[in-house]
Amino acid sequence: MLPNQSYITEFRIYYEDTDAGGIVYYANYLKFAERARTEWLRSIGIEQSILQKNEGLAFVVRHVEADFLAPARLDDIIVMETCLQESGKVRMKIRQTIKRGKATLVDITVTIACINRNGKPVRLPAAIGKLEN
């Protein structure tokens, strides 16, 4: 994957994702975003379970902003674009955009920190730093 290139994850909206009105319940967008970030990390060679087991490192959400622009509905196919915006020593900012066709449904910006087993901030894995070079 090239620096600043979007990683694409596709989801189908199931009944369990929707509320009584038949639209996606707002908190589920954050679940979709988490899944897409996990797949993005895999695409750059970072398996979170292995990172935890072998190096004692984990990623935690430090801050999240979500702008809900339009709803997704039952049986929709949505696409999540995940792109690293910036990274520092222990944190990275990721932009995730959910679309249905060309329509943007939700725009999410999340700041992720890397911590050790004791919950202390530690340096991000080298694979992330290489994305911005």
C-alpha positions in Angstrom: 0.0 0.0 0.0 1.3 3.4 -0.9 1.5 6.3 1.6 -1.8 8.1 2.1 -3.6 5.5 -0.1 -7.1 4.5 1.0 -7.7 1.0 2.1 -11.2 -0.2 1.1 -13.5 -2.4 3.1 -17.0 -3.4 1.9 -19.9 -4.2 4.2 -23.5 -5.3 3.7 -26.0 -3.9 6.1 -27.9 -6.7 8.0 -31.0 -6.6 10.0 -29.0 -6.7 13.2 -27.2 -3.5 12.2 -30.4 -1.5 12.1 -32.7 0.2 14.6 -36.5 0.1 14.7 -36.7 2.6 11.8 -34.7 0.3 9.5 -31.6 2.5 9.4 -28.2 1.7 10.8 -27.9 2.4 14.5 -25.3 5.2 14.9 -23.0 3.2 17.2 -22.7 0.4 14.6 -20.8 2.8 12.3 -18.0 2.8 15.0 -18.0 -1.0 14.9 -17.7 -0.9 11.1 -14.8 1.6 11.5 -13.0 -0.7 14.0 -13.3 -3.7 11.7 -12.0 -1.6 8.7 -9.0 -0.4 10.8 -8.2 -4.0 11.7 -8.2 -5.0 8.1 -6.1 -1.9 7.1 -3.5 -2.9 9.8 -3.5 -6.5 8.4 -2.9 -5.1 4.9 0.3 -3.4 6.2 1.5 -6.5 8.0 0.2 -5.8 11.5 -1.8 -8.6 13.2 -3.1 -7.2 16.4 -3.3 -10.5 18.2 0.3 -11.3 17.4 1.4 -7.7 18.3 -0.3 -8.2 21.8 1.1 -11.7 22.3 4.7 -11.2 21.1 5.3 -7.5 21.9 2.7 -6.7 24.6 1.4 -3.8 22.5 -2.2 -2.8 21.8 -4.0 0.1 20.1 -6.6 2.2 21.9 -8.9 4.9 20.7 -7.8 8.2 22.2 -10.3 10.5 20.4 -13.1 10.0 17.8 -15.2 12.5 15.8 -18.1 11.3 13.6 -20.2 13.4 11.2 -23.4 11.5 10.3 -24.5 12.9 6.9 -27.0 10.3 5.6 -28.3 6.9 6.8 -27.4 3.4 5.6 -30.3 1.0 5.4 -31.0 -2.7 5.5 -29.3 -4.6 2.6 -27.2 -1.6 1.5 -23.7 -2.3 0.4 -21.4 0.3 2.0 -17.7 1.0 1.5 -15.4 2.2 4.2 -12.3 4.1 3.0 -9.6 4.1 5.6 -6.6 6.4 5.3 -3.7 7.3 7.6 -3.7 11.1 7.9 -0.8 11.6 10.2 1.3 9.7 12.7 3.6 10.7 15.6 5.7 8.7 18.0 2.8 7.0 19.9 -0.3 8.2 18.1 -1.9 8.2 14.6 -4.8 10.0 13.2 -7.0 8.0 10.7 -9.8 9.3 8.5 -12.5 6.8 7.7 -15.3 7.7 5.2 -18.4 5.5 4.8 -20.0 5.7 1.3 -22.9 4.2 -0.5 -22.1 4.6 -4.2 -20.8 8.2 -4.5 -22.8 9.4 -1.5 -20.8 10.0 1.7 -22.8 8.7 4.7 -20.4 9.1 7.6 -17.1 10.8 8.0 -15.0 9.6 11.0 -11.7 10.8 12.3 -10.1 8.7 15.0 -6.9 9.1 17.0 -5.3 5.8 18.0 -2.6 5.4 20.6 -0.2 2.5 21.1 0.2 1.2 24.6 2.1 -1.5 26.4 0.7 -4.1 28.9 0.8 -1.6 31.7 -1.3 0.9 29.7 1.7 3.2 29.1 2.1 5.0 25.8 4.8 3.4 23.6 6.2 4.0 20.1 4.0 2.9 17.1 5.2 -0.1 15.2 7.7 0.7 12.4 5.3 -0.4 9.7 3.0 2.6 10.4 5.9 5.1 10.2 6.9 3.7 6.8 3.5 4.7 5.4 4.2 8.4 5.7 7.6 8.3 4.2 
